[in-house]
């Protein structure tokens, strides 16, 4: 997903292995990114490009004229089964393959409006009705579309507009009586019913849902930092001789305080499970819902009714406004490259989009940055030098401020020392060129070279808009335009930067059946982005901040009290509650090129005999911790039990297989069988796993889900409370994991009408989740609705202590 597809990686690896040793050494020992790029680019042969094109053609990103009918028919099947969500996705796929102003697109929009109506998405339904009409919806089918429009307007409390729609409909029938008598009678009855509804709604005021922008406005920083954009005045930017740049608290910070609110400089939606059509699919038209079908490709907003690009079937947006912004900023270049970008991976896509966005900043600065290595390679500056220093050197490599003492700004800052969310800050992020393996650098350089060749071949003059006023002169293949050489080096830099600086943009998605009254959720990676300010945060395996996302905006909140002078820290993934010290340090070393010396790592290094901790095995006789390596012995002095590790590992694997079978039964609605199997699993787990083992907690959580689905709220709460104790031991009482579990427990008490317990748990869940997410989190909103509902009950039902 991040890197190119496996076929291209294998191809490049083989190409590397066949290169003469001297060329491998030249690339391996190249001192600049320019040398790496130019050497690798010269090795890209036509047969390499042809192989890559064959891979790219496997992704169906163009508009297939036969696809709209297929998706419309498949959507109709879902609609007839009352699977309106599934139908909506399939109609959207039909829309994306349709040409503008065609009957295909108008029919797909109209059908999608019907599904949206049944989903209660009335505002969105109205928009699709307008879209269907705009694209030439057939006159013969207009009556049912207008009836649906009137129904939406009535439901939304907009009676005057509904009355006008009904009048227009009646006028049309009078002028063009094209309906059969039976159809006309049905229509008349429907119109009469709507008129009654309109009269009932005459006094209602029009309402609209809370907008995403409102949530973002209400999430503003209390006092913005004058020296670091998108950051609270509670932090400052410093440098450390070992850690480099870092953010430090300028005053005592309380848990939950918003420290950073930063929009991504660039982001690219992760395509999700989107294999080429020839990889085992029954049809070349994929009917599965992917991230690309459900989220806007520009702002990442969840959408049930995406608006597609007119030129390709892949890019989809939440609105015409987002579509136009994306087109103006980058998609006019990317549109014809969809299959190639999917083949080359998200990192290559971000690298291209970053350079495209750079065109909209001061061209002179961008040129100086990117030309540094190519036009001045013999006097190339170290990677840590920033823009001010680059511009202070003349062609001979001498400082123009020779003889003067110049204070060196922090890399990424402007000449006034301000750090902003711009291309200057993005460019300053280190690519760690010397830490990447030679074959990885060759893969990235060859991929970028192939992309540049494709841009050159397409004669995309817009790609270099703003670089120079004169028109580009044709260059003989395979020599790249000089500007594309510059952009190629920039894209290579960004590809290498991303391994350490890419930020996974995540969202919380509900899992399980929509019929479940208890929400089960998981955090999923939605997109990948570059956040120059968030990238300033250093890692800790036990961080003092929590990062979350709304659309493309990252928010960083203090997850605990932070003292003045203390560093603001973020977890890069390896967390002490999820990994042992050896695994954490290995992962950080391989991906981020440093050895972690945070307090948890130092503590665990000093106690190497501590053992595997909470994921350990216990004695089946006395429940004491088992210790040892190949053969484990009971840690109790009064017990002589011992067992081989292989036997216990095999036992754990069998248990996990049984739990998986139980979960499948639970998903299929076979509740009784699932419960019996899970109870057996719990009994088996108690014989050799510690009470705080993650598998034990998972079994208790599954039992809570099963009993909730069967309506036994008391048993459901009892099992979830046991799961909650495991979560608290593993992650801590104020962790975000604890917040999600408390939210589920609040739902169980609410549905079981355990009012005092529900109100108490709601309060606990709100307290934890507010620290990590702020007030606009979906779960917090749901908790507040539950609390409001319970507090509106008669006092005798709520209880004397509430």
N, C-alpha and C positions, 0 to 999 in steps of 0.2 A: 504493500500500500504506500509506504513512505518512499521506498526505493523502487527502481524499475521491476517489471515482472520477472519471474524466475528464468524464463526462456532467454531474455535479453542479458540478464546477469550471467547465465551459463555461457552464452555466446561470447560475451566480452572477456570472461575469464579464460576461455579457450584461446581467444585471440591474443590475450596477454601472454599466455604460456608459450605461444608460438613465435613471439617477437624475439629478435636477436638479443642476447644478453646485454649488449652495449646500449641498445635503445631502452631496455628496462632500467638500466642503471641511470641513463640520462634523465628519464622521467622521475625515477625514485629520488635522485639527488638534486632535482631542480629546486632552486631557492625561491622562486616566485611563482605565484599562481599563473601569471602570464606565460612563463615558460612551460608549465604543466599543460595549460590549455593549448598553446600553439603546437607543441610537440604532439599531443594527442590528436588534435584536429587534423594534422597532416597525415595521420595514420587511418583516418576514416575513409573507407573505400566505397565505391558504388554498390558492391555486393552487400556491404554492411547496411547501407541505407535501404536496400531492397528487402533485406531480412526484417528490418525494423518496420518497414511499411506493411509487410505481410502480417506481422503481429498486430499492428495498429488497426488493420482492416477487420480484425476479429471483433472490435467494439462497434456496435451499431449505433453511431451517434448522429448519422444523417437522418433525413426524413424519408421513411419508406412509405410510398403511396398505398401499399396494401395493408399496412399496420392499423390504421384507424378503424377499419371495419372489423378486424379481428378483435381489437381491444374493446370496441363498443359491444360486440356480441358477447364477449367474456364478461364484460361489466353487467350486461343485461341478465346473465345467468346469476350473478351474485345478487343483483337487485331483486330478482324473483324469489331468492332464498332469504330476503330481508337482511343480507349482509351489506348494509349501505356503505360502511367504511371501505370494505373491499371493492365495492363497485366504484366508489369515488376514485380510488387509486387507479383502477383500470381505465376509467373514462379519462383521467388526467394523462395517462400514457397515450391514449388515442389522440388527445389534444396536441401533445408534444410532437407527434408524427404528422400532423395535418398542416397543410399549407394555409396561409392567411386567406380570408375571404373565400373559403370553399365550403361546400355543403358538409364535408366531413367534419371540419372544426366546429361548425355551428351545431351540428347534431351532438357531437361529444360534449360541448358546453351545455347544451340543453339537458342532456341525460344526466350530466353531473349536477346540474341545478336540482334535479328531482331527488337525487341521492342526498344532497346537502339539506334539502327541505326536510327529509325524514330524519336527518341527524340533528335537526333543530338549529342549523347554521343559517338563519334566515337572511342576515346581512350579506353573507357570502353567496347565498343562493341568488339574491337580487343582482349581485355583480355578474354572476354567470349568465343570468337571463339577458342582461344588457349585452354581454359579450356575444351570446348566440345571435341576438338580433343584429348587432353590428357586423357580424361576419356573414350575414345573409341567410338567416334561418328561414326555411321554406314557408311561404304564405299559408299553405294548407294546414300547417301545424301550429300556427300562431295562437289559436284560441286557448289551448291547454297551457301554453307558456304564459299567457296573460293571466289566466286563472291562478296559476302558481304564484305569479307576481302579486296579485291581489291578496291571496292567502298570506303571503309573507308580510305585506304591508299592514294587514289587519292584526296579525300576531305581534308585530313590532309596535303596535299602538300608533300607527300613522294613518288614521281613518280618512283624512282628506285626500291623500295620494291614492289610497285604495278606492275611494269613490270615483276619482278621475279615471283610474284604470278600468273600473267596471263600466263607466260611461263610454269610454273608448271602445271597449269590447262590444257593447250593445250596438254602438254606431256601426262598427265594422260588420256585424251580423246583418244589420238592416240593409247596408249597402251591398254586401256580398253574401247572400244566403247560400253558402256552399255545403252546409252540413245536412245530413240525412235527418228525417223527422225524429227518430229515436235519439240521435246524438243531440239534437237541438233541445229536446225535452230534458235530458240529463244536464245540459248546459244551463238551461233556465233554472232548474232546481238548485244547482250549485250557486248561480248568481243570487237567487233569493236568500240562500243561507248566508252568503257573504254580506249581503246588504244588512241582514239582521246583526251580524257580528260588527259591522261598521258602526251601526247605531249604538251598540253596547260600548264601543271603544271611543266614541266621540269625545269624551271628557278626559281620556288618558293622555299623558304627555309622552313625547317621543324620548326613548332612552337609547343609549349606545354603550357597548362594552368598554371597559377600561382599556386604554391603549397601552401598547408597549412603551411608547415614548413617555407616557405619564409615569410609569414605573421607573424609568431611567432618570426622569427629572427629580423624582422624590428620593433618589438615591445619590444625591450630590454630596460632594465633600464639604465638610463644615467650613474649612478655610483652606483654600488651595495654595500649594507651595509656589513661591515666586521663582524658584530656581529649577524645579523639576516639574514638568507638566504632568497633569493627571494624578497628582500626588498630594496628600495631606501635608499641611505645614508641620505636622508632628514628626516628620522624618527629614533627614538630610542625606546628601550623596557624599560619600567619603571614598578614599582609596586605602587599601591595605597592602603591604609589600608581599604578602603571601596569597591573599584572597583576591586581590584586584579591587574592582569597584564594588561597593556595597551600600546598603541603606541602613541608617542608624537612627534610633529614636532620639528626638531633641527634647522630649519631656516624657513623663510617665503616661503610658497608654493603657486604657481599660479594655477588657475583653469586648469584642463586638465593634470596636471603633473602625470606621472605614479609612483605610490608609492609601489605597490606590484604586482608581476607577479609570481604566484605560481601554480605549477602543483599539482593536488590532490595527497595526499599520497595514497588514495584509493577512488575508485568511483564504483558505481553500477548503471547500466541503470535502470530507472524505467520502469516496463513492460507496463504501460499504461492500457488501457481497455483490459484486458486479463482474462476474467472469465473462470472458468472450463467449459468444453464442455457441461456438463449436465445442465447448468443454462440457459435454455430457447433458446439455439441455434438450428436452424433447422438441422445443420449437425455438427458432431464432428470436422470437418475441418473448421476452421475459415477463412473466406475470407477477413476480415477487415485488413487494414494496421495499425500496432501498431508501437510504438517506436522501439521495438525489430526487426522490419522488415526494418527500414529505417536508423538506426544508428549503428555504430560499437560498439560492446559490450565491447571493451577495450578502444579505444581512443575517442569514441563518435562522430567521424566524420560522417557527413551525407553521405550515400552511396545508389546508385540505384542498385548496383550489389554486394550484400554481399556474402562472402565466408563462408559456414557453418562449424561448428565443425563436424568432422567425426563420433563422438559418440552420439550426440544428435541433436535434431531439433531446440532447442531454441537459443543457442549461435551462433551469426553470426558476421562476422568481415569485415572490409573494404579491407583487403588484407591478403595474406598468412603470411606476416610478423607479423601482429597484432595477427593472429590466433596462431602462434607459440609462441609469447611472452606470450599471455594469458595462453596457455597450460602449459608452463614452470613455470609461476609464481603462478597460482592458479587453472586454469580450469581442470587440470588433476585430482584434488580432487573434484571440484564442479560438474563435468560433470554428474556423476551418481546421484547427489542430486538435480537436477533441480526442480522437482515437490515439494520436501520438502522445498526448499528455497523460492519458490514462495508462498507456504502456510504460511511460518513463517514470510515473509515480508522482505522489503529492509533493515531494521535496523539489523536484524539477519544475513542477507547475508553480509552486510558490516562488521559486527563483525567477522564473519568467515574469510573473505578475509583479514582483517587487521592482524589477527594472522598468516595467511598463508604468508603474505608478511614479517612479522617479522622474519620468518625463514632465510631470506636472509641478515639480519643484524647480528652483532656479537652475537653468540649464548649464550655466557656466560652472557652478559648483559641482554638478554631477559629472560633467566632462572632465574636470580636473581630477576628481576622485578616480574615475574609471580609466583615465589615460595615464595615471601615474606610473603603472607598471609597464604599459606598452610603449609610450613615447619616451619614458625616462628610465628604462629598465636597468641601465648601468648604475643609476643613482637612486634606485628604488628605496623608499623609506620602509622601516620596519612596520609590521602589521599594527602595532599599538599606536602609531602616530595618527593624529586626528586631522580633520580638515584644515584647521588653522595652521598647523605645521606644514601640511602638504603645500598650501598656498604660499607659505613663507620661503619656499625654496625656489631658486631660479634654475635655468636649464643646466647650469654647471654643478648643481647640487649644493651651492653655498647658501647660507642663510642671508636673506635680505636685511635682517635685523642684526647683522654682524657687528659686534662691539657693544650691543645693547643687551641688558638682562631682561628676558621675556619670561613671564610666568607661564608654565605649561598648563593649559586647561586639562581637565579630566577628559579622556577619550569619549567622543560622542557629544560633548558640549559645544556650543557655538563660541564665538570669540568673546562673548560676554559671560561665558561660564554657565549658560543655561542649557539644561538637558531636555530635549523635546521629543515628542513622538513624530519623528520624520525620518527621511532617508539617511540623513547624516548619522543619526543614532543607530539605525539598522546597519549601516555600513561599518560602524565602529565595533560591532559584535565580532568577537574573534572566530576565525574559521578553524583554528588549531591545525593548520596545514601539516605541521610536522608530526602530529599524533596519528593522523589517518594512515592506513596501510597504503602502499603504492598501488595495489590493484583497485582499492576503493576510489582513490583519486583518479585513476585511469577510467573507471566506470563512470564516475560523475562527469569527467571532462569529455569523454566520448559521447555521452548522452546529451550534454549541452551542445556539443559540436553538431550533432545530428539535428537538434532543434534549430540551431542557427542556420544550417543548410536549408532546412524546410522553410524558414522565414525568408531566406534569400531567394529560394526557388519561387516562392509565391509572390515575390516582388512587393512585399508589404511595406510600402514607403511610410505608412502611418507609424510603423514601429520606431522609426528614427525621427519622428516629428519633434521639433524643438532642439535637436542636436546641432543642426546647422541650417542656415537659411537657403543655401543653394540646393538644387535638386541632386539626388543621388545619380551617380554615373554607373552605367552597367559595368559589371565586372565579369571577367571570364571565369566560368566554373572550373575547378571547385574553389577558387579563391573567394573568401568572404569579403563583403563590404568592410572597409576599415571600421565603421561604426559598430558592425556586428561583432568584430573582434573585441571591441571594448565591452559591449554588452555580454559577450560570451565569457569574458574574464569575470565580469560582475556576477553573472549567473552561477559560475563555478564557485565563487566565493560564498554566495548565498547557500548553495547546496551543502557546502562543507560546514557553514555556520549552523545549519538547521539541526544537525545531530545533537548539539549541546544547547541550542537556543529555541528550538521549536516548542511551542506550547500546545498541548492537546486541549482543544476547546470541548468541554463535556456538557452533557445535559442529563437530567434525570428522566428516565423512561419507565413507565409502568409495565410490569410483566404479568403474565397469566391471563386468565379469562376476564373479559369485560363484565361478566356477571358477578365476579367476586366482590363482596362488600368490603373486604380488607385489601388495601393497596399494598402490593409488593413492587418494589422499585429497584432499579439498578442504575449505576452511573455508566454512561456509554460515551465513547469518543465520537463527537459529531464532526469536528473539523480540526485543521491544524493552522496555527497562526503565528505571527511574529509580533511580540509586544515588547518594544524597546525598554520600557520602564520595568515591567515585570521581570525581564531578563536580568535586571540588576540584583535581584534577590538571590542570595546564596543558599546553599542546601543545608538542611539539618534533618537527620532521621527522626527527630522529635521537634517539628517546627513550632513557631509561635504565631503562625498565621494560617488562615484558611482561604483558599482561592475558589471562586465560583464564577459562573458566567450567565449573563442575560444577553441573548443575541450575540454580537461580536464583542461585547464589552466584558472585560475581566475585572472582577472586584476582589481586592485583597483586604481581609479583615483580621484584626488581632484576635486570635483564638484563646489567648490568655493574657494576663497582665504583663506588660513589657516595661521595664524600668528605663529611665533616661540613660542614654549612652549605650544601651543594649542593641545588638544587631537585629534587624528584621529578617527572619528566616522562613524559607519555603521548602517543602519537601518535593524533590524531583521524581519521586516514585517509590524508592526503597524506604519504607517506614519501619520503625522498630517494632510496631505491633503486628507487622505482616511478614517480616523476614528476619532471619538470624543475622548476626554481625558479619559473618563470612560471606554470605550471599549478597548482603547489601553492598559491602565494600567491593566485591568482584563486579557487580553490575555498574556501580558508579565509576569504577576504574575503566571498564571496557567502553562505556558510552560517553562518560563525561571527562575522562582522563585525569582524575584526581583521587587521592586516597582520603577518605572521610575521617576526620578527627573530631566530629561533633561529640558532645558529652555522652550520649548513649553508646556510641562506638567505643569511646575511651573506657567507659565503665565496663562494657562487655569484654573488651580486650584484656582488662585486668583480672577478669574472672572467667578464664577459658574453660574451667572445669564445670561451669554451671550446667552444661548439658543442653538438650533441645528445648527446655522450658515447657511452655504450655502445650506444645504439640507432642509431648512425651508420652510414653506408655507407662501403665501402672500395674502393680502386682494384682493378679486376680484373687489372691487370698486375702491380703491385708490392705489393698488399695494404696500402698506406699509407692513412691517413684522408683521405676526400674532404672538402673545405671549400668553403664558399660558400653562396649562397641559391638563386636560380633555376637557375643553372648551377654545378655543383660541379667543382672542380679538384683534382687530386692534390696532397697536402701534401708529397710528396717533391720535392726540388729537381732530381732527376735524371729526373723523369717529367713529361711534358706532357699526360697523359690528362685529359679533361674530359667531363662528361655532364650532361644536364639532370635536375633533381630530379624532374620529372614522370615521366620515363622510369623512374627508379629506384623511385619510389612504385608505378607500375604493375607493375613487375617483382616488387616485394614482395607486392602484392595477389595476383598470379598464383601466387606461391609459397605463400602462406597458403591459397589455395583448394586447391592440390594436397595440402598437408598435411592439410587437412580431409577430403579424399577418402580419404587413407591411413588416417586415424583411423577413418573409417566402415568401411573394409575390416577394420581390426583388431577393431572391435567385433563385426563379423559373422563373425569367425573365419577370414577369408581371409588367413592369415598370410603366405604366400609373396608374394602380390600386394602386400600392405601393405609388406613389407620392401623389395621392389624399388622401389616408388614412393617410400618414405622415403629410400632410398639416393640416388635421383635428386634428391630435394629437397635433401638434404645437399650434394650436389655443386653444385647450382645456388646454394645459399646461400653457399657458400665463395667464389663469384665476385664477390659484391658486398656481403656483410655481414661486420661484424667478428666475430671468434671468440666474443666475449662477448655478442653480440646475443641477446635473449630467444627469438627464433624458432629460432636455431641450437641453443640449449639445449633447447627443446621438441622439436625433431626427434631429438636424441640420446636424450632421455627416451622418446620414442615407439619408437625402435629398440630400446631396452633392454626395453620392455614386450613388443614383438613377439618378440624372441629368447627372452625368458623364457617366453612362452606356447608357443613351439615346443621348449622344453627345452634350448636352447643357452645354458647359464648363463655360460660364459666370454665369449661375445660380448656377452651382456646386461650383464655387469659392466663390460666395456670401454666400452660406450656410456654407461652410467650414470655412470661416472667422468668422462667428458667433460662430461656434463650437470652434474655436481657442481662442476666447475671454473667453469662459467658462473654457477651459483648463488652460489658463494663470492665471485666477483668482484663480482657485483651486490648481494648482500645481506650478505656478511661471513661469516667462518668460524664465528662463534658465533650466527648468526641462527636463528630458528625454522624458516625455509625450509631452511637447511642441515641442521637436525636431521631434518626429514621426509625429505630426500633420502638422508641417511646411514642412516635406518631402512630405506628401500627397498633400498639397497646391501647392508645386513646380511642382508636376506631372500634376496637373490640369492646371496650367498656361502654362506648356510646351506643353501639348496636345492641348490646346486651342490657341496656337501660340501667347500668350500674352508675348512677348519676354522680355520687360523691367521688367514686374512684375515677370516673371519666374526667371530671373537672380538675382533680388533682394531677392526673397524668397529662392533661392538656397544658396545664401550667408548666410542668416540668419540660415537656417537649418544646414548647414555645421558647423557654429560657435557653435551651441548648441550641435550637435551630436559628434563633435570632442572632446569636454570636457568629455563626458560620455563614448565614445567607442574607441577613437583613429582613425587613418586613414584607418584601414583595415575593418571597418564595411561595410556590404553590402549596406546599404542605402547611406553611404557617397560615396562609389564607384559609385553607380547609379547617385547620384547628380553630380559627377564630369563628368560622361559621358554626362549627359544632358547639363551641362555648356559648355563642349567642342563642342558639336553639335551646340549649339546656337551661340557660338563665331566664328564658322567656316562659318556662314551665311554671305552673302554680307552685308556690313555696312549699306546700305540703309534700310535693313529689320530689323536690330537690333535696330536702332534708334539713334538719335544724342547724347543722354545722356549716352550711354553705351560704 
